[in-house]
Amino acid sequence: MVSSSIENVEDFNRLNFEPIEYFDNIGRKYPMYEMTRDGFMMLDMGFTGNLVCCDILIYANTN
């Protein structure tokens, strides 16, 4: 069950957070992430552990 939950979290992260780069107005490169609505919800809820994270994933998948 735990390994399945970890795989679900890894899948969730891969599908909802994409590392990209952006450039400021003088051409400096910075790291940035594009995220989906579900990814933003995950951050917004401020999860602190695997159990809470799994609850959030369940909630996200029902909407």
C-alpha positions as CSV (number, residue, x, y, z in Angstrom):
1,M,0.0,0.0,0.0
2,V,2.7,2.5,0.9
3,S,4.8,1.8,-2.2
4,S,1.7,2.2,-4.3
5,S,1.0,5.5,-2.6
6,I,4.6,6.7,-3.3
7,E,4.2,5.7,-7.0
8,N,0.9,7.7,-7.1
9,V,2.7,10.7,-5.7
10,E,5.5,10.4,-8.2
11,D,2.9,10.1,-11.0
12,F,1.0,13.1,-9.7
13,N,4.2,15.2,-9.5
14,R,5.2,14.2,-13.0
15,L,1.8,15.0,-14.5
16,N,1.2,18.2,-12.6
17,F,4.6,20.0,-12.1
18,E,6.8,20.6,-15.1
19,P,10.3,22.2,-14.6
20,I,10.9,24.9,-17.2
21,E,13.2,28.0,-17.5
22,Y,12.3,31.6,-17.9
23,F,14.4,34.6,-18.8
24,D,14.1,38.0,-17.1
25,N,14.2,41.3,-19.0
26,I,18.0,41.4,-19.1
27,G,18.4,37.8,-20.2
28,R,19.2,36.0,-17.0
29,K,17.9,32.4,-16.8
30,Y,15.9,31.2,-13.8
31,P,14.3,27.8,-13.0
32,M,10.5,27.8,-12.8
33,Y,7.7,25.2,-12.6
34,E,4.5,25.2,-14.6
35,M,1.7,23.5,-12.8
36,T,-1.8,22.3,-13.3
37,R,-4.8,23.3,-11.2
38,D,-4.4,20.1,-9.2
39,G,-0.7,20.8,-8.6
40,F,-1.6,24.3,-7.3
41,M,-4.2,22.8,-5.0
42,M,-1.6,20.4,-3.6
43,L,0.7,23.3,-2.8
44,D,-2.1,25.5,-1.5
45,M,-3.2,22.9,1.0
46,G,0.3,22.8,2.4
47,F,0.6,19.0,2.9
48,T,3.1,17.9,5.5
49,G,3.3,14.1,5.1
50,N,2.5,11.1,3.0
51,L,-0.9,10.4,4.6
52,V,-2.1,13.9,4.1
53,C,-0.7,13.9,0.6
54,C,-2.6,10.8,-0.3
55,D,-5.8,12.3,1.0
56,I,-5.2,15.4,-1.2
57,L,-4.6,13.1,-4.2
58,I,-7.9,11.3,-3.5
59,Y,-9.7,14.6,-3.3
60,A,-8.1,15.9,-6.5
61,N,-9.1,12.8,-8.4
62,T,-12.8,13.2,-7.4
63,N,-13.1,16.7,-8.9
